[in-house]
């Protein structure tokens, strides 16, 4: 959905890192001053959650919080979505429709991806901020509103203003306070805190009484990953691992769901041509037990490679139980030999 309205407090923001706590403290201070705020952050850092927290910590907490994702609408529709329209204003406008500014009256209007708003609409927003009134599309009577605007973007708005793609006057009015959300890679230790929270929630969704634990290796994976998709990516990775685990311990995480577990060729190699059949060597045949052992080792190697050395997944690929696979690994030597 490109627009939404909230009437319940947001979910709890989780973290214990110094960067995260400093951001939350700055957010709490800004919430108490009834002025516009801009959130700057990468995708997946939780800008909408931060805007909701700002609203519910402010004096407007009992009034509507209305959100509009400006990137999800065609530029020609944004003005009508924000300011509404009168009946007959354009083809298909059969009746009056209230815009987001009116819906958010006395509350907070959150404009996500604010850099996508056309210049003509930016001018109308500026006049609304300055004078507290506007006219609906196709209308001539002023509509008075009292709205706190909170914007969010991952674009460089000052650079856009210098290039003439964003009105400098509007940027000045909206940037009373600018808060930058720290990316997850700069929130040392928070990935594990969030991962355990998401695992618990996913376990409840799966109907389990206890969430699967993370092995030491899995915890190291979480801490070492750069998280280009931030918290949104972390949530997907953890939830996928929980559901695939079947309630058992999680030994590793799959960061790329598009990678095929059945691809055994090294990167960059295409299919090899099948060599022509050769006559059996004249030498004495390989002992039967050694041939079987070599074949088992090749199968184990292929399955472990396909499963990225997740032994439970490798066992499933081979049609074995986890304990059967472990027995074969002990039989054929240490894991490092595969």
N, C-alpha and C positions, 0 to 999 in steps of 0.2 A: 504493500500500500504506500502511496506517495504522501498521504497526509493522515494524521491521527490525532486523537485527543486523549489525554490521560486524566484519570480521576483518582488513581491509587498511587501511593508512594512507590518509587523505583526499587529494584532489587538492591541488595547491599553491595557496596563497592568493597572489594577484597584486596588486601595487600599489606605488606609490612616493611617494604623497602623505604629508604630515606627519600627517594624521588617521589614515590607514590604518596607518602605522608605529607610531604611539602606541598604537593599539588592539592591534596584535599584540604589542607589548612588555608591555602590561597583561595580555593573555591568557597569555603565557608565564610571568609571575610567578604568576598565579592557579593555573596548572596544577600547580605544584610544591607547593601547600598542599592537603591532602586534605580539602576542605570544599566544601559546595554553592556553585554559581555560577548566577546568573541572567543570561541574555543578553536585552537589550532592543533591538529594532530593527524597522524597517519591513519590509513584505513584500519579499522578493527581495534582502535584504542579506546572506544567507548564514549564517543562524543555525545551521543544522545542520552546515555546513562548519566553523564556529567551534567547535561542540561537539566535533566529531570531532578537530579539531586540539588542543583542550584535553585530550582523553582520551589522545592519542598522545604528548603532551608530559608526561604525568603518570606517577607510579609504577605506575599500573594499566594501562599501555599494552599489556601482553601478555595481558590479560584481556578479556572481551567488552565491546563498546560496543553497547547495545541502545537503539533509538529508538522512541518511540511518539508519533504525532501525535494529540493528544487531541481536536482539532477534527474528526477524520475518523470518530469513533465516536459512537454514540448514548450519552447519559449513563448509561443502564442497563447498558451493556456495559463501561464503563471499569474498574469495580472488578474484574470477572472477568479482564480483560486484564492488569491490574497485578498482582493477587494470586493468580490462578488459581482453580480450583474443584475440589471433590471430586466423585466420581461421585454422581449423583442430587441434586446441590445445587439444580437447577432443571430444568424441562422441557427435554430435549435434551442434558443433561449426562450422557452415557453412561459416561464414564470421567474419571479425574482428569486435570486439565490444569494445567501449570505456568504461572505468570504471569510478567510481565516482570521483577519484582523477583528471582525465583529464577533466571531466565535470565541476569540481569546480575550474579549473585553474584560478589563480588570485583572487579567491573568498574565500568562507568559506565552509569547509566540516564538517557537524554536524554528529557525530557518537553517536546515542542514544543506550543505553544499551551496552556500550563499553566493559563491563566485559564478554560479550558472544563471543568475538572474539577469535578464536583458537590461541594457542601459536605460531604456524608456521606463521600465518598471522601477529601476533603482531611483529614478528621479521622483516617482510617486511615493516610494517608501520614505525618501528623505523628507518630503513635505509632510507626510503623516507623522513622522517622528518629531518634526519641528513644531507643527501646529495642532497635532492631535485630532485631525479630521481628514477625510478623503471623500471622494465621490465614487459610487459604484460604476462599473463599466456600463455605459449607456445612460447614466443618471446625471442629474444636475443639482441635486440637493446634497449638502454636506452631511456626512455621518461622523459623529464624534466618538472617539474610542480612547481608552486608557490601557495601553499595552506595554509590557516590558519585552523588548526584543533581545533574543539570544541567538547569535549566529555561530555557525561551525563550518570549517573548510580544511582541506589539506592543500589548498592552492596558495600561492604567494600573492596575497591581495595587494600589498604595497607595489610589487612589480606590475600587477595588472593595472593599478591606478596610474603608474607612470606611463604605461603603454596606452592609456585611454580606454581600457576595457572594464574599468570599475571606477565609479565616481569617487573622487578624492574626498568631497564633502561628506558623502555617506559613510565612507570608511572612517573619517574623523569622528562622526557621531556614534558609530557602532563600536568603536574601539576604546570606550571609556576604560575598560579593563580587558586585557588580552591574556588568556591562560593557555599554555601549551601542555598538552597531555603527554607524559613521557611514554615512549614506546616500551614494549615489554622487555626488549633486550637490554634496556637501561634500568630495569626494575629488578635488581639482583635479589634472587630468592623468591620472587612473587610467582614465578611460573609454577613451582611446586604447590604453593598455597592454592592457587586457582585450579590447578589440575586435580587436586584432591577434592575440592569443592564440586567441580564438574563431574568427577567420577561418582561421588555420592549421589548427586542428582540423577545421573544416568542409571545408577543401580536401582534407585526407587522407581524410575520409569520402566525398567525391565522387570520389576516385581521382586527384586532380591532384597533380602534383609541386610546384607553386608556388601559393601563395595569391594571389588578385587584390589589387592595391594599392589604397589609398584615395587619391582625388584630394584636392587641397588643400581644395576646397569640401566634400567629404565629411568631412574631418577637422574642419572648422569646425562642421559639423552636429553631430558627436559631442560636441564641447566645449560647444556652446551648449544642447543639449537638457537639460531638467530631470530626466529619468529618474525619473518617478513609480514605475515598477516596478523600479527599481534594477538590480542585476546580472542578474537573471533576464530583465528586459525587454531589456537590452543584448544579451544572448546571443541572444535570439530575433531581434532586429532585424538583427544582424550575420550570423547564419546564413542568414536569408532573403535578404539582399543578396548573399551569396556564391553561393548556389545560383542565384539569378536572373541573376547576372552572366555565367554561362557561362565563367568563368575570366578574363574581361576586367576592366579597371580599373573600380572602383566609383566612380561620380560623385555619387551621392546615396543616402540611406537612406529607406525607407518606414517611418514610425513607427506608422502605423495600417493594419494588414492588412485591415480591414473597409471601408476607403474604396474605392469602385469607381473604377478608372482610366478607365471609360467614361462617367462622369457629367460632362457638359460644361456643365450649367446652374449658374449662381451659386447659392450657398447661400441657401435660403429661397424660391427661385423654383420654381413648379410648371411643368408643361408649358404651353407657349403654344398658343393657338388658331391653327389654320392660316388665314391671311388668304384671302379669296376671290380667285379668279384674276382677274387684270387683263388688259385688252387691251394689246398691245404699244404703246409710245409712238410717236407720229407722227414724233418726231425721228429723225434718222439713227441707225442702230444703232451700239453701242459697237464699236470696232475689235476684231477677233478675238483678236489677240495680247494686248491689254490684258485682255480678258475671261478668257483662259486664265491669265494671270499673277495676276489677282485671285483666281481660284478656287484656284490653287496656294497662295497666301498664306493663304487661309482654311483649307485642309486642314492646312497646317503649323501654324497657330495652334491648331486643334482638337486635333491630335495632341500637340503640346507641352504644352498645358494638361492633357490627359488623362494624360500621362506625368509631370506635375509638372516639366516642363522637363528630364527625363532624355532626352538625345538618342538614346541607343541604344534605349530603350524606345519612343520616338516613331517611330523608323525601323521597328521591328517592327510597330507598329500600322498603319503606312502600307504595309507590305510592301516596304520599301526596305532596302538595305544602309546601314550607318552612313555610308559614304563618299558614297553617293548623296544622303542627307539633308544632309550637310555641304555638298555642291555646291549644293543648292537654297537653303540658308540663305545661302551666299555670293552666289548669284544675286539673291536678293530683299532683301538688305541685312542689317544687323547684327541680332543676336538681340533687342536691346532694342526693336526696332520691332514685334515680334510681341506 
